[in-house]
């Protein structure tokens, strides 16, 4: 297994710190320091957004501020990371407690997804995230 270069290690550290800040319940102010001004999030179609979505930094920060009304206790169990230059691929199992009734979950239930995200990090900031989420329905 090849060792990470210092730039790859820094990019991975930035992404993992970002994820841990989300886990800690960080809102827009807490995650702003990780995202470039021109940050873009592209989400592939999934159960909660069948058409997918593209969001700017401002939209992501606003969403982070509102997420505390929808979910709590977010957890990311990182399964694998891959780094190449400023590109970090993160595969994780995500879960959270739903705080309100959603289409497929009732308040108090645990929502789960397998997620893979490709992050681009430049000059210590995340400039983009392409996210691929697969949600599990409770049975």
C-alpha positions as CSV (number, residue, x, y, z in Angstrom):
1,X,0.0,0.0,0.0
2,X,1.5,3.4,-1.0
3,X,1.9,6.0,1.6
4,X,0.0,9.3,1.2
5,X,1.9,12.4,0.1
6,X,1.7,15.4,2.4
7,X,-0.9,17.1,0.1
8,X,-3.0,13.9,0.0
9,X,-2.8,13.6,3.8
10,X,-3.9,17.2,4.2
11,X,-6.8,16.8,1.8
12,X,-7.9,13.6,3.7
13,X,-7.6,15.4,7.0
14,X,-9.8,18.3,5.7
15,X,-12.5,15.9,4.6
16,X,-12.5,13.9,7.8
17,X,-12.6,17.0,9.9
18,X,-15.5,18.2,7.8
19,X,-17.4,14.9,8.4
20,X,-16.6,15.0,12.1
21,X,-18.0,18.5,12.3
22,X,-21.2,17.4,10.7
23,X,-21.4,14.5,13.2
24,X,-21.0,17.0,16.1
25,X,-24.1,18.8,14.8
26,X,-22.2,21.6,13.2
27,X,-24.4,24.1,11.4
28,X,-23.4,26.6,8.6
29,X,-21.0,28.6,10.8
30,X,-19.1,25.4,11.9
31,X,-18.7,24.0,8.3
32,X,-18.1,27.3,6.5
33,X,-14.3,27.0,7.3
34,X,-14.1,23.8,5.2
35,X,-15.8,25.1,2.0
36,X,-14.5,27.4,-0.7
37,X,-16.6,30.3,-1.7
38,X,-17.4,28.6,-5.0
39,X,-18.1,25.2,-3.4
40,X,-20.6,23.0,-5.3
41,X,-22.4,19.9,-4.0
42,X,-23.8,17.6,-6.7
43,X,-26.1,14.9,-5.4
44,X,-27.0,12.0,-7.6
45,X,-30.7,11.0,-7.6
46,X,-31.7,9.1,-4.5
47,X,-34.8,8.2,-2.4
48,X,-35.3,11.7,-0.9
49,X,-34.4,13.6,-4.1
50,X,-35.3,11.4,-7.1
51,X,-34.2,14.2,-9.4
52,X,-30.9,14.8,-7.6
53,X,-29.7,18.2,-6.8
54,X,-26.9,20.8,-7.2
55,X,-26.3,23.3,-4.4
56,X,-24.0,26.2,-3.9
57,X,-22.0,27.0,-0.8
58,X,-24.7,29.4,0.5
59,X,-27.4,26.7,0.0
60,X,-25.3,24.0,1.7
61,X,-24.7,26.4,4.7
62,X,-28.4,27.2,5.0
63,X,-29.2,23.5,4.8
64,X,-26.7,22.7,7.5
65,X,-28.4,25.3,9.7
66,X,-31.8,23.7,9.1
67,X,-30.7,20.1,9.4
68,X,-30.9,20.2,13.2
69,X,-34.7,20.5,12.8
70,X,-34.8,17.3,10.7
71,X,-32.2,14.9,12.1
72,X,-30.0,14.5,15.2
73,X,-27.2,12.2,16.2
74,X,-25.6,12.0,12.7
75,X,-23.0,9.2,12.5
76,X,-20.6,8.4,9.7
77,X,-18.9,5.0,9.9
78,X,-16.1,5.5,7.4
79,X,-15.5,2.2,5.5
80,X,-12.8,3.3,3.1
81,X,-11.0,6.3,1.8
82,X,-9.0,6.7,-1.3
83,X,-6.8,9.8,-2.1
84,X,-5.2,11.0,-5.3
85,X,-3.8,14.5,-5.2
86,X,-6.6,16.7,-3.9
87,X,-9.3,14.2,-4.7
88,X,-10.7,12.2,-1.7
89,X,-13.2,9.4,-2.1
90,X,-15.0,8.5,1.1
91,X,-17.3,5.5,1.5
92,X,-19.3,5.5,4.7
93,X,-22.4,4.2,6.4
94,X,-24.5,7.2,7.6
95,X,-27.2,7.2,10.2
96,X,-29.3,9.8,12.1
97,X,-32.4,10.0,14.2
98,X,-35.3,11.6,12.4
99,X,-36.9,14.5,14.3
100,X,-40.0,14.9,12.2
101,X,-42.1,12.7,10.0
102,X,-40.7,12.2,6.5
103,X,-42.1,10.4,3.5
104,X,-40.5,7.0,4.5
105,X,-39.6,7.5,8.2
106,X,-41.5,8.6,11.3
107,X,-40.1,10.9,14.0
108,X,-37.8,9.0,16.3
109,X,-36.8,6.4,13.7
110,X,-33.2,5.9,12.5
111,X,-32.6,6.8,8.9
112,X,-29.6,4.9,7.3
113,X,-27.8,5.2,4.0
114,X,-24.7,3.9,2.4
115,X,-22.9,6.9,0.9
116,X,-19.9,7.5,-1.4
117,X,-18.6,11.0,-1.9
118,X,-15.9,12.4,-4.1
119,X,-14.4,15.5,-2.7
120,X,-12.0,17.9,-4.4
121,X,-9.8,19.8,-2.1
122,X,-7.6,22.8,-3.1
123,X,-5.5,25.0,-0.9
124,X,-7.0,23.5,2.2
125,X,-10.7,24.0,1.2
126,X,-13.3,21.6,-0.2
127,X,-14.2,23.0,-3.7
128,X,-16.7,20.3,-4.6
129,X,-18.5,17.2,-3.5
130,X,-20.2,14.6,-5.7
131,X,-22.4,12.5,-3.5
132,X,-24.0,9.1,-4.2
133,X,-26.4,8.0,-1.4
134,X,-28.4,4.8,-1.1
135,X,-31.0,5.0,1.6
136,X,-32.3,1.9,3.4
137,X,-36.0,1.6,4.2
138,X,-36.9,0.3,7.6
139,X,-38.7,-3.0,7.6
